[in-house]
């Protein structure tokens, strides 16, 4: 595990496509000083950053924030990893939330926020 001095975020559903929110969020968090960990099963690199195939491979012990850009049925499949990894907040961005996902996340003790993590940073996603 590596130690970091800046806030940390994992982007679940990180994308190479700069028009997708899974890429815009990565760039927005970088611009605001976060250490960003893209997560996508395809691996590789996005925006110059190493992409982790799953959340448990991210080399920090506890994340300040996880920002999810997955459809709810896929989000449900990674909640166990979110709970195991630990985070201050799990951001369920528009399109990533469902009543079942919220209920299961709360049952696992995950602190969820149902809102756009990019807007929370004070950035208009349309500007990215």
C-alpha positions, -999 to 999 in steps of 0.1 A, spaced: 0 0 0 11 35 -7 7 65 16 -8 97 1 -10 132 14 -39 144 -9 -75 133 -9 -81 100 -28 -108 89 -52 -115 58 -72 -135 62 -103 -156 30 -109 -164 29 -146 -135 51 -157 -135 55 -194 -111 64 -222 -139 83 -239 -135 120 -229 -173 126 -236 -183 101 -209 -187 110 -173 -164 82 -162 -136 103 -179 -149 137 -170 -150 128 -133 -114 115 -135 -102 148 -150 -123 170 -126 -109 152 -95 -74 156 -109 -80 193 -114 -91 196 -78 -59 179 -64 -71 144 -58 -50 113 -62 -72 95 -87 -74 57 -92 -94 47 -123 -111 13 -121 -122 -6 -152 -119 -44 -159 -101 -36 -191 -71 -22 -173 -45 -2 -192 -41 36 -189 -65 65 -190 -54 101 -191 -19 89 -182 -30 70 -151 -28 33 -144 -62 17 -145 -70 -10 -119 -90 -40 -130 -110 -40 -98 -113 -18 -67 -93 -42 -44 -62 -37 -66 -62 1 -59 -29 5 -38 -43 27 -10 -57 13 22 -88 35 25 -102 59 -1 -118 93 8 -143 89 -20 -154 64 -46 -173 78 -75 -195 53 -93 -203 55 -130 -218 20 -135 -254 10 -142 -271 -2 -110 -270 -39 -119 -232 -37 -122 -229 -15 -92 -246 -42 -71 -218 -66 -81 -190 -44 -68 -206 -33 -34 -188 -61 -16 -155 -46 -29 -165 -11 -18 -173 -24 17 -141 -43 19 -119 -15 6 -136 12 26 -143 48 18 -155 80 34 -182 83 8 -196 63 -21 -209 88 -47 -238 73 -68 -238 96 -98 -269 100 -119 -278 67 -136 -258 47 -110 -284 45 -83 -314 22 -77 -335 15 -46 -319 -19 -43 -284 -7 -46 -290 21 -20 -306 -4 4 -277 -29 0 -250 -3 4 -266 10 36 -269 -25 49 -231 -29 43 -225 3 63 -214 23 33 -219 61 35 -236 70 2 -242 103 -15 -267 103 -44 -255 133 -65 -230 143 -92 -195 142 -78 -183 165 -105 -208 192 -95 -198 187 -59 -163 198 -69 -176 230 -82 -171 221 -118 -198 221 -146 -195 187 -164 -204 204 -197 -171 224 -194 -150 193 -194 
